């Protein structure tokens, strides 16, 4: 094997080894990577209170979550 062939093979395997598994993932309305891992309507953090049991180190009020809760109720 010549030096050119060795360099070609090294570059070839470097490029093949660096391809991402995301290149074969379905996009544009397809099921995506986690097929069957979710429903059509995804509910994230439903009913959570993100400031519950947070220590009050600084005297400040947490932002109101009323708007977010109203938007959640209207979207159902």
C-alpha positions as CSV (number, residue, x, y, z in Angstrom):
1,X,0.0,0.0,0.0
2,X,1.3,3.4,-0.9
3,X,1.3,6.5,1.3
4,X,-1.6,8.0,-0.7
5,X,-3.8,5.0,-0.1
6,X,-3.1,5.1,3.7
7,X,-3.9,8.8,3.9
8,X,-7.1,8.3,1.8
9,X,-8.2,5.4,4.1
10,X,-7.4,7.4,7.2
11,X,-9.4,10.4,6.0
12,X,-12.3,8.1,4.8
13,X,-12.6,6.4,8.2
14,X,-12.3,9.7,10.0
15,X,-15.2,11.1,8.0
16,X,-17.3,8.0,8.4
17,X,-16.7,7.8,12.1
18,X,-17.7,11.4,12.6
19,X,-21.2,11.2,11.1
20,X,-24.0,11.8,13.5
21,X,-26.8,9.3,14.2
22,X,-29.1,12.3,13.9
23,X,-28.6,12.3,10.1
24,X,-31.0,9.4,9.7
25,X,-33.6,10.8,12.0
26,X,-36.9,11.6,10.4
27,X,-37.8,15.3,10.3
28,X,-40.6,17.5,9.0
29,X,-43.6,16.0,10.5
30,X,-42.2,12.5,11.0
31,X,-42.2,10.5,14.2
32,X,-38.7,11.7,15.3
33,X,-36.2,9.9,17.4
34,X,-38.5,8.7,20.3
35,X,-41.2,6.9,18.4
36,X,-44.1,6.0,20.8
37,X,-42.6,7.9,23.7
38,X,-45.3,10.6,23.7
39,X,-48.9,11.3,22.7
40,X,-50.0,13.7,20.0
41,X,-50.7,16.4,22.7
42,X,-47.7,16.8,25.0
43,X,-48.4,18.2,28.4
44,X,-45.3,19.6,30.0
45,X,-45.1,20.4,33.7
46,X,-48.8,20.1,34.1
47,X,-50.0,21.2,37.5
48,X,-46.4,22.0,38.7
49,X,-45.6,25.0,40.9
50,X,-42.0,25.8,40.0
51,X,-41.4,28.0,43.1
52,X,-42.8,25.5,45.7
53,X,-40.4,24.9,48.6
54,X,-37.9,27.4,47.2
55,X,-35.9,29.0,50.1
56,X,-36.5,32.7,50.5
57,X,-32.9,34.0,50.6
58,X,-33.6,37.3,48.9
59,X,-36.7,39.3,49.8
60,X,-38.5,39.4,46.5
61,X,-41.8,38.2,45.2
62,X,-41.9,35.4,42.7
63,X,-43.5,36.3,39.3
64,X,-47.2,35.6,39.1
65,X,-48.2,32.4,37.4
66,X,-51.8,33.4,37.0
67,X,-51.4,34.2,33.3
68,X,-49.8,30.9,32.5
69,X,-52.5,29.0,34.4
70,X,-55.2,31.0,32.6
71,X,-53.6,30.2,29.2
72,X,-53.4,26.5,30.1
73,X,-57.1,26.5,31.1
74,X,-58.1,28.3,27.8
75,X,-56.1,25.8,25.7
76,X,-58.1,22.8,26.9
